[in-house]
Amino acid sequence: MRRSSKKLPKDPNQLAYEIARLLTEELEEKPKGPQKTAQKAISEYLALIGKKGGLKGGPARAKKLSSNKRKEIAKKAANARWKK
C-alpha cells in the first residue's frame, strides 16, 4: 500500500471513513495508447471548431451592432478592466 502525503483527520469517524476508503479503493488505471490518441484527436477537432466559430462570430457581431452600441460595449469593458 502506498503512503499518502495527505494527513489523516483527527475526528474518529472521519478517520475510520478515510481508512476504509484507502483499504477498499481500487488502483486507478491510466488510459493506454489508442484510447489516449482518440481523446487527443477529439480534443483537437473540437478546438478547431471552436476557433472557427470565434473567428466568424466576432466580426459578424461587430457588423450587426451600431457604432454607438460598439462604443458603449467597449467603454463597459474598459471600465471592468480598470475597476478595482
C-alpha positions, -999 to 999 in steps of 0.1 A, spaced: 0 0 0 13 34 -8 16 62 17 -3 94 12 11 128 18 -23 139 29 -27 139 67 -54 118 82 -83 135 100 -83 137 138 -121 131 142 -125 93 149 -155 90 125 -137 107 96 -105 87 104 -124 54 102 -140 65 69 -107 75 54 -90 42 65 -119 22 50 -117 42 18 -80 37 15 -83 0 21 -111 -6 -4 -101 17 -32 -91 2 -65 -60 12 -82 -66 37 -109 -55 26 -143 -44 52 -168 -57 50 -203 -34 33 -227 -22 43 -262 -52 40 -286 -77 55 -262 -55 84 -254 -48 92 -290 -86 91 -297 -93 116 -269 -65 138 -282 -79 138 -317 -114 146 -305 -100 175 -284 -81 189 -313 -111 187 -335 -133 205 -310 -107 232 -305 -106 237 -343 -144 240 -345 -144 265 -315 -117 286 -332 -137 287 -364 -168 299 -346 -148 325 -327 -133 338 -359 -167 341 -376 -186 353 -346 -167 384 -336 -167 402 -370 -204 392 -376 -214 406 -343 -194 438 -349 -211 442 -383 -245 438 -368 -240 464 -340 -243 501 -345 -212 522 -338 -228 538 -307 -236 503 -293 -200 491 -300 -186 522 -282 -209 515 -252 -197 479 -250 -160 490 -253 -164 516 -225 -181 490 -203 -152 465 -210 -126 491 -203 -142 501 -170 -144 465 -160 -107 460 -167 -96 491 -148 -121 489 -119 -105 478 -86 
